[in-house]
Amino acid sequence: MKNQPSTRKIATIFPSKLQILPNFILNSSHLIYNKLIRPFVKPLPYKVPPPHPKLNFPILVELTQIGYTLGAIMVTAEVEDSNRAKGIAAAEEMGLRIFRDFQSEAFRRSIENEYRLPLLEDITLILQDLLDREEKQALFTYMNTIANANGVLVEQEAKLLNMFTENILMEYENPDLKAA
């Protein structure tokens, strides 16, 4: 046991040589971070975030297709065939004024597939952030014209109009748009 030096003796003999190893590890890890890892690390966020610019890419939703669907939902809410015919005529007339590429044949095809139509709630929840105030107003006018084509607002049509205004968040912009 006399031949083995104690750890206290080794620490007092080689203190400067033991210091080299941690410095080497720190310098090499700092070098590795700066050269290899730092370019892939996200910088710290701003204390005050910059303002978000308005998006400059086109909307991936075709408003004419939305118009076909909304018109078909309003027309199919009517039960009687004579009232449906008036609603279809009003939808085609108004659709030609509102939408650039409105086609009567495509609109009638969307009515034929009435069981495949999505729910109005789903459409409006998607559109509430995509459309501006004028576009929302134009779609509401379009739906309201179809609903009132026969001169009578059926309960189902009133529910659809109210659902549209509530889900697309129009009542916050203009409280006079409440349908019924």
Backbone hydrogen bonds, N-H to C=O, Kabsch-Sander energy under -0.5 kcal/mol:
donor,donor_aa,acceptor,acceptor_aa,energy
4,Q,1,M,-0.7
10,I,6,S,-1.6
11,A,7,T,-2.1
12,T,8,R,-1.5
13,I,9,K,-1.5
14,F,10,I,-2.3
18,L,14,F,-1.5
19,Q,15,P,-0.9
20,I,16,S,-0.7
21,L,17,K,-0.6
23,N,19,Q,-1.4
24,F,20,I,-2.4
25,I,21,L,-2.2
26,L,22,P,-2.5
27,N,23,N,-2.7
28,S,24,F,-2.4
29,S,25,I,-2.4
30,H,26,L,-2.3
31,L,27,N,-2.2
32,I,28,S,-2.5
33,Y,29,S,-2.3
34,N,30,H,-2.4
35,K,31,L,-2.2
36,L,32,I,-2.5
37,I,32,I,-1.1
37,I,33,Y,-0.6
38,R,33,Y,-3.1
40,F,37,I,-1.8
41,V,38,R,-1.2
63,L,61,V,-0.7
66,I,62,E,-1.8
67,G,63,L,-2.5
68,Y,64,T,-2.4
69,T,65,Q,-2.3
70,L,66,I,-3.1
71,G,67,G,-2.6
72,A,68,Y,-2.4
73,I,69,T,-2.3
74,M,70,L,-2.1
75,V,71,G,-2.6
76,T,72,A,-2.5
77,A,73,I,-0.6
78,E,75,V,-1.3
84,R,80,E,-1.9
85,A,81,D,-2.2
86,K,82,S,-1.6
87,G,83,N,-2.1
88,I,84,R,-2.6
89,A,85,A,-2.3
90,A,86,K,-2.4
91,A,87,G,-2.4
92,E,88,I,-2.5
93,E,89,A,-2.3
94,M,90,A,-2.7
95,G,91,A,-2.5
96,L,92,E,-1.9
97,R,93,E,-0.9
98,I,94,M,-2.2
99,F,95,G,-2.4
102,F,99,F,-0.8
107,F,103,Q,-1.9
108,R,104,S,-2.5
109,R,105,E,-2.0
110,S,106,A,-1.7
111,I,107,F,-1.3
112,E,108,R,-1.9
113,N,109,R,-1.3
114,E,111,I,-1.0
116,R,113,N,-1.7
117,L,114,E,-0.8
123,I,119,L,-1.7
124,T,120,L,-2.5
125,L,121,E,-2.2
126,I,122,D,-1.5
127,L,123,I,-2.2
128,Q,124,T,-1.5
129,D,126,I,-0.7
130,L,126,I,-0.5
131,L,127,L,-2.0
136,K,132,D,-2.2
137,Q,133,R,-2.3
138,A,134,E,-2.3
139,L,135,E,-2.3
140,F,136,K,-2.3
141,T,137,Q,-2.5
142,Y,138,A,-2.2
143,M,139,L,-2.5
144,N,140,F,-2.7
145,T,141,T,-2.4
146,I,142,Y,-1.8
147,A,143,M,-2.3
148,N,144,N,-2.1
149,A,146,I,-1.2
151,G,148,N,-0.9
154,V,152,V,-0.8
158,A,154,V,-2.4
159,K,155,E,-2.3
160,L,156,Q,-2.1
161,L,157,E,-2.4
162,N,158,A,-2.5
163,M,159,K,-2.6
164,F,160,L,-2.4
165,T,161,L,-2.4
166,E,162,N,-2.3
167,N,163,M,-2.6
168,I,164,F,-2.1
169,L,166,E,-0.6
170,M,165,T,-2.1
171,E,165,T,-1.0
173,E,170,M,-0.9
174,N,170,M,-2.5
177,L,174,N,-1.6
178,K,175,P,-0.9
